[in-house]
Amino acid sequence: MNIKIDKSLFLPQIKSYAFKKGNEKWVPEKVESVVTELYDKVIDLSQKWFDELQPGDFEQSQITQWHFRLNLKREIMREIDIRKDEKLRKSFIPTFLWIWLLERLISYIVKLIIEHYWPDIMTELGHEL
């Protein structure tokens, strides 16, 4: 596919989502760098996934935003090993909670990407909205 993801497009929304009002007082600066690093990884892996995606990869019944989000998230989770990240282990927040939070953040990033580029995806696949 010819979709090119704009890295700067979603970062403000991701930071807003990750650091909702009231959380600033207990969120260390280290967390912001982890969120930014995760965001970069997710965007790079999403771009790779879009580059390798072929129109015949999905059956007609699977051309939905839900299927695209599911497949993209699976691919990202296969590539990123949250449990072995050194930055997360040195945090004061328990690892199981970090894993849950970062998986939610990955899901949110994937949702934003698919929703934003959905008209382009449909055009590339030769379908109308």
BELBELPE-V360783 format. One record per pair of residues at least 12 apart in sequence whose C-alpha atoms are under 10 Angstrom apart, sorted by the first residue. I is the first residue (numbers start at 1). J is the second residue. Records with the same first field share a line. If there is no record, write none. Layout:
I: J / J
This chain:
1: 47 / 49 / 50 / 51 / 52 / 53 / 54 / 55 / 120 / 121 / 124 / 125
2: 47 / 50 / 51 / 52 / 53 / 120 / 121 / 124
3: 47 / 50 / 51 / 117 / 120 / 121 / 124
4: 46 / 47 / 48 / 50 / 51 / 117
5: 43 / 44 / 46 / 47 / 50 / 113 / 116 / 117
6: 43 / 47 / 113
7: 39 / 40 / 43 / 44 / 47
8: 40
9: 112 / 113 / 116
10: 39 / 43 / 109 / 112 / 113 / 116
11: 35 / 36 / 39 / 40 / 109
13: 108 / 109 / 112
14: 35 / 36 / 39 / 105 / 106 / 108 / 109 / 112
15: 32 / 35 / 36 / 39 / 105
17: 105 / 108 / 109
18: 31 / 32 / 35 / 101 / 102 / 104 / 105 / 108
19: 31 / 32 / 35
27: 93
28: 91 / 92
30: 87 / 88 / 90 / 91
31: 87 / 88 / 91
33: 87
34: 85 / 87 / 88 / 102
35: 102 / 105 / 106
38: 80 / 82 / 102 / 105 / 106 / 109
39: 105 / 106 / 109
41: 76 / 79 / 80 / 106
42: 72 / 73 / 75 / 76 / 77 / 79 / 80 / 105 / 106 / 107 / 109 / 110
43: 76 / 106 / 109 / 110 / 113
44: 76
45: 72 / 73 / 75 / 76 / 77 / 79 / 80
46: 72 / 73 / 75 / 76 / 109 / 110 / 113 / 114
48: 75
49: 71 / 72 / 75 / 76
50: 72 / 121
54: 124 / 125
55: 121 / 122 / 124 / 125 / 126
56: 125
58: 125
60: 127
63: 121 / 122 / 125 / 127
64: 118 / 122
65: 111 / 114 / 115 / 118 / 121 / 122
66: 111 / 114 / 115
68: 110 / 111 / 114 / 115 / 118 / 121
69: 107 / 108 / 109 / 110 / 111 / 112 / 113 / 114 / 115
70: 107 / 110 / 111
71: 110
72: 107 / 110 / 111 / 113 / 114
73: 103 / 106 / 107 / 108 / 109 / 110 / 111
74: 107
76: 106 / 107 / 110
77: 103 / 106 / 107
81: 99
82: 95 / 98 / 99 / 100 / 102 / 103
83: 95 / 96 / 98 / 99
